[in-house]
Amino acid sequence: MHTERVTIEGTAFLTTLHLAGPIGLLALHGGVEGGTAELATEVAARTGATLLTFTQPEGPPTHIPSTRIGPCTPLTTFLTHTTLTISLHGHNRRSMPRTIYVGGSHRPAARILATALSVLPFTPITTLSAIPHPLRGLHPDNPVNQTSHGGVQLELPVTARTTAPAPTAPEIPPGEVVDALTAGIRLITESGVHLL
């Protein structure tokens, strides 16, 4: 694991990078979208995936849109090393508390992950027209689409990201979500779609 401090648009981030397999797990908004960095870390450890997380160790949480998280050494290294990115995000759409939006440019991998996640008490949605436009993860400037084979953007409701009972408690990813994502990434690896 390599940690490095970077500054983007005046906000200080602590990045944690671990280079491993060709599939990469990315959490650009760790701390702001609670549980995403912890979930990415746990699933990467189980699957042998490359990992990059961004957290904000100090100051008020600042949400910088993915398309504006510009080039920095850890992100460039991650994108060069991996072939497909799975980017974990959080949504707070109160009308859809059990919905996981499965966006990103690599639609075959998105469908595989959605199948794995469908065993949960959540509903994965892969039809792009049914995903709110800001959550589709299709913009070319979004890091999820900048690896050689693109990627999958998962927008997770809070209960799919963390079991923390209070804002001050440690973020603990739900075990069933960790298991489902692990299974999905293994299916992607076995199918070879991350190389297509």
TORLUM-476709 format. One record per residue (C-alpha): residue in three letters; x, y, z negated. Coordinates in Angstrom, 2 decimals. Layout:
BEGIN
+------+---------+---------+---------+
! paza !    east !   north !      up !
+------+---------+---------+---------+
!  Ala !       X !       Y !       Z !
...
+------+---------+---------+---------+
This chain:
BEGIN
+------+---------+---------+---------+
! paza !    east !   north !      up !
+------+---------+---------+---------+
!  Met !    0.00 !    0.00 !    0.00 !
!  His !    1.27 !    3.43 !    0.95 !
!  Thr !   -0.27 !    6.57 !   -0.51 !
!  Glu !    0.15 !   10.03 !    0.94 !
!  Arg !   -1.36 !   13.43 !    0.28 !
!  Val !   -2.72 !   15.30 !    3.27 !
!  Thr !   -4.60 !   18.59 !    3.63 !
!  Ile !   -7.46 !   18.95 !    6.11 !
!  Glu !   -9.30 !   22.26 !    6.47 !
!  Gly !   -7.90 !   23.38 !    3.14 !
!  Thr !   -9.09 !   20.27 !    1.25 !
!  Ala !   -6.51 !   18.00 !   -0.38 !
!  Phe !   -6.93 !   14.27 !    0.20 !
!  Leu !   -5.12 !   11.25 !   -1.13 !
!  Thr !   -4.86 !    8.59 !    1.57 !
!  Thr !   -4.16 !    4.93 !    0.91 !
!  Leu !   -2.93 !    2.88 !    3.87 !
!  His !   -2.24 !   -0.84 !    4.04 !
!  Leu !   -1.24 !   -2.24 !    7.42 !
!  Ala !   -2.38 !   -5.80 !    8.03 !
!  Gly !   -4.65 !   -7.38 !   10.70 !
!  Pro !   -5.96 !   -5.89 !   13.97 !
!  Ile !   -9.38 !   -5.04 !   12.51 !
!  Gly !   -9.29 !   -1.91 !   10.38 !
!  Leu !  -11.54 !   -0.81 !    7.53 !
!  Leu !  -11.83 !    2.95 !    7.20 !
!  Ala !  -13.41 !    5.11 !    4.49 !
!  Leu !  -13.07 !    8.77 !    5.42 !
!  His !  -15.29 !   10.09 !    2.62 !
!  Gly !  -14.29 !    8.08 !   -0.45 !
!  Gly !  -15.54 !    9.78 !   -3.59 !
!  Val !  -17.94 !   12.01 !   -1.65 !
!  Glu !  -19.85 !    8.99 !   -0.34 !
!  Gly !  -19.51 !    6.95 !   -3.51 !
!  Gly !  -18.39 !    3.34 !   -3.27 !
!  Thr !  -17.21 !    3.45 !    0.35 !
!  Ala !  -13.48 !    3.44 !   -0.49 !
!  Glu !  -13.93 !    0.69 !   -3.07 !
!  Leu !  -16.02 !   -1.42 !   -0.69 !
!  Ala !  -13.48 !   -1.01 !    2.11 !
!  Thr !  -10.64 !   -1.96 !   -0.24 !
!  Glu !  -12.37 !   -5.10 !   -1.50 !
!  Val !  -13.39 !   -6.34 !    1.96 !
!  Ala !   -9.95 !   -5.62 !    3.44 !
!  Ala !   -8.32 !   -7.65 !    0.68 !
!  Arg !  -10.60 !  -10.61 !    1.43 !
!  Thr !  -10.28 !  -10.50 !    5.21 !
!  Gly !   -6.69 !   -9.43 !    5.81 !
!  Ala !   -7.88 !   -6.29 !    7.57 !
!  Thr !   -5.89 !   -3.09 !    7.77 !
!  Leu !   -7.16 !   -0.46 !    5.31 !
!  Leu !   -7.23 !    3.33 !    5.21 !
!  Thr !   -9.15 !    5.31 !    2.60 !
!  Phe !   -9.42 !    9.04 !    1.98 !
!  Thr !  -10.28 !   10.24 !   -1.53 !
!  Gln !  -10.30 !   13.66 !   -3.15 !
!  Pro !   -8.48 !   13.44 !   -6.48 !
!  Glu !   -9.11 !   17.04 !   -7.51 !
!  Gly !  -11.43 !   19.95 !   -6.89 !
!  Pro !  -15.10 !   19.89 !   -5.97 !
!  Pro !  -16.04 !   17.14 !   -3.48 !
!  Thr !  -15.99 !   18.45 !    0.08 !
!  His !  -17.63 !   16.65 !    2.98 !
!  Ile !  -15.74 !   17.23 !    6.22 !
!  Pro !  -17.52 !   15.63 !    9.19 !
!  Ser !  -15.72 !   12.66 !   10.68 !
!  Thr !  -15.23 !   14.46 !   13.99 !
!  Arg !  -13.17 !   17.14 !   12.19 !
!  Ile !  -10.87 !   14.80 !   10.30 !
!  Gly !   -8.04 !   15.58 !   12.62 !
!  Pro !   -4.71 !   13.96 !   13.25 !
!  Cys !   -2.59 !   13.20 !   10.22 !
!  Thr !    0.17 !   10.63 !    9.87 !
!  Pro !   -1.86 !    7.98 !    7.97 !
!  Leu !   -4.81 !    8.18 !   10.38 !
!  Thr !   -2.58 !    8.14 !   13.48 !
!  Thr !   -0.72 !    5.10 !   12.13 !
!  Phe !   -4.02 !    3.33 !   11.36 !
!  Leu !   -5.49 !    4.01 !   14.80 !
!  Thr !   -2.33 !    2.90 !   16.58 !
!  His !   -2.06 !   -0.32 !   14.57 !
!  Thr !   -5.65 !   -1.54 !   14.79 !
!  Thr !   -7.77 !   -2.62 !   17.76 !
!  Leu !  -11.24 !   -2.15 !   16.22 !
!  Thr !  -12.36 !    0.03 !   13.35 !
!  Ile !  -15.19 !   -0.57 !   10.90 !
!  Ser !  -15.89 !    2.79 !    9.30 !
!  Leu !  -17.90 !    2.85 !    6.06 !
!  His !  -20.11 !    5.83 !    5.27 !
!  Gly !  -22.99 !    6.65 !    2.99 !
!  His !  -26.38 !    8.10 !    3.79 !
!  Asn !  -28.85 !    9.53 !    1.32 !
!  Arg !  -32.04 !    9.37 !    3.35 !
!  Arg !  -34.56 !    8.90 !    0.57 !
!  Ser !  -37.22 !    7.66 !    2.95 !
!  Met !  -34.89 !    4.81 !    4.03 !
!  Pro !  -33.30 !    3.55 !    0.77 !
!  Arg !  -32.87 !   -0.01 !    2.08 !
!  Thr !  -31.73 !    0.80 !    5.62 !
!  Ile !  -28.21 !    0.25 !    6.93 !
!  Tyr !  -27.56 !    2.07 !   10.20 !
!  Val !  -25.10 !    0.20 !   12.43 !
!  Gly !  -23.64 !    2.66 !   14.93 !
!  Gly !  -20.34 !    3.13 !   16.73 !
!  Ser !  -19.20 !    2.41 !   20.27 !
!  His !  -18.47 !   -1.33 !   19.97 !
!  Arg !  -21.99 !   -2.72 !   20.24 !
!  Pro !  -21.12 !   -6.48 !   20.29 !
!  Ala !  -19.26 !   -6.11 !   16.98 !
!  Ala !  -22.12 !   -3.98 !   15.63 !
!  Arg !  -24.59 !   -6.76 !   16.35 !
!  Ile !  -22.37 !   -9.35 !   14.64 !
!  Leu !  -22.10 !   -7.21 !   11.51 !
!  Ala !  -25.85 !   -6.54 !   11.54 !
!  Thr !  -26.54 !  -10.28 !   11.66 !
!  Ala !  -24.25 !  -10.83 !    8.65 !
!  Leu !  -25.87 !   -7.96 !    6.74 !
!  Ser !  -29.41 !   -9.15 !    7.49 !
!  Val !  -29.20 !  -11.69 !    4.65 !
!  Leu !  -29.24 !   -8.82 !    2.16 !
!  Pro !  -32.21 !   -6.99 !    0.67 !
!  Phe !  -31.41 !   -4.29 !    3.23 !
!  Thr !  -32.50 !   -3.81 !    6.83 !
!  Pro !  -29.73 !   -3.23 !    9.38 !
!  Ile !  -30.72 !   -1.17 !   12.42 !
!  Thr !  -28.63 !   -1.48 !   15.59 !
!  Thr !  -30.92 !    0.16 !   18.15 !
!  Leu !  -29.15 !    3.46 !   18.76 !
!  Ser !  -32.35 !    5.35 !   19.56 !
!  Ala !  -33.69 !    4.35 !   16.13 !
!  Ile !  -30.62 !    5.68 !   14.31 !
!  Pro !  -30.72 !    9.39 !   13.39 !
!  His !  -28.47 !   11.24 !   15.82 !
!  Pro !  -25.92 !   12.45 !   13.20 !
!  Leu !  -25.46 !    8.86 !   11.97 !
!  Arg !  -24.88 !    7.11 !   15.29 !
!  Gly !  -21.09 !    7.44 !   15.23 !
!  Leu !  -20.71 !    7.77 !   18.99 !
!  His !  -18.76 !   11.01 !   19.35 !
!  Pro !  -15.36 !   10.49 !   20.99 !
!  Asp !  -13.70 !   12.68 !   18.34 !
!  Asn !  -14.93 !   10.36 !   15.58 !
!  Pro !  -11.98 !    8.19 !   14.46 !
!  Val !  -14.23 !    5.10 !   14.53 !
!  Asn !  -14.11 !    5.28 !   18.34 !
!  Gln !  -10.41 !    6.05 !   18.72 !
!  Thr !   -8.90 !    2.61 !   18.37 !
!  Ser !   -8.21 !    0.73 !   21.59 !
!  His !  -11.54 !   -1.14 !   21.46 !
!  Gly !  -13.66 !    1.40 !   19.57 !
!  Gly !  -15.51 !    0.50 !   16.43 !
!  Val !  -18.59 !    0.14 !   14.26 !
!  Gln !  -19.90 !    2.85 !   11.94 !
!  Leu !  -21.90 !    1.57 !    8.99 !
!  Glu !  -24.11 !    4.11 !    7.23 !
!  Leu !  -24.98 !    2.56 !    3.88 !
!  Pro !  -27.60 !    3.65 !    1.33 !
!  Val !  -26.26 !    4.22 !   -2.16 !
!  Thr !  -27.43 !    0.84 !   -3.53 !
!  Ala !  -25.44 !   -0.93 !   -0.79 !
!  Arg !  -22.28 !    0.96 !   -1.77 !
!  Thr !  -22.12 !    0.91 !   -5.53 !
!  Thr !  -23.61 !   -0.62 !   -8.64 !
!  Ala !  -22.39 !    2.24 !  -10.83 !
!  Pro !  -25.12 !    3.11 !  -13.36 !
!  Ala !  -24.01 !    6.73 !  -13.77 !
!  Pro !  -21.99 !    9.34 !  -11.89 !
!  Thr !  -19.05 !    8.97 !  -14.30 !
!  Ala !  -18.88 !    5.17 !  -14.12 !
!  Pro !  -16.38 !    3.38 !  -11.87 !
!  Glu !  -17.67 !    2.63 !   -8.39 !
!  Ile !  -18.22 !   -1.14 !   -8.13 !
!  Pro !  -19.39 !   -2.43 !   -4.74 !
!  Pro !  -22.35 !   -4.86 !   -4.86 !
!  Gly !  -21.09 !   -8.43 !   -4.58 !
!  Glu !  -23.65 !   -9.42 !   -1.96 !
!  Val !  -22.57 !   -6.56 !    0.31 !
!  Val !  -18.90 !   -7.47 !   -0.11 !
!  Asp !  -19.74 !  -11.09 !    0.78 !
!  Ala !  -21.83 !  -10.13 !    3.82 !
!  Leu !  -19.25 !   -7.71 !    5.24 !
!  Thr !  -16.51 !  -10.27 !    4.65 !
!  Ala !  -18.52 !  -12.89 !    6.54 !
!  Gly !  -19.25 !  -10.44 !    9.37 !
!  Ile !  -15.60 !   -9.51 !    9.84 !
!  Arg !  -14.62 !  -13.17 !    9.87 !
!  Leu !  -17.24 !  -13.77 !   12.58 !
!  Ile !  -15.85 !  -10.88 !   14.62 !
!  Thr !  -12.36 !  -12.33 !   14.30 !
!  Glu !  -13.50 !  -15.84 !   15.27 !
!  Ser !  -15.49 !  -14.54 !   18.25 !
!  Gly !  -12.62 !  -12.44 !   19.55 !
!  Val !  -14.91 !   -9.51 !   20.42 !
!  His !  -12.51 !   -7.12 !   18.71 !
!  Leu !  -10.09 !   -7.83 !   21.56 !
!  Leu !  -12.60 !   -7.18 !   24.36 !
+------+---------+---------+---------+
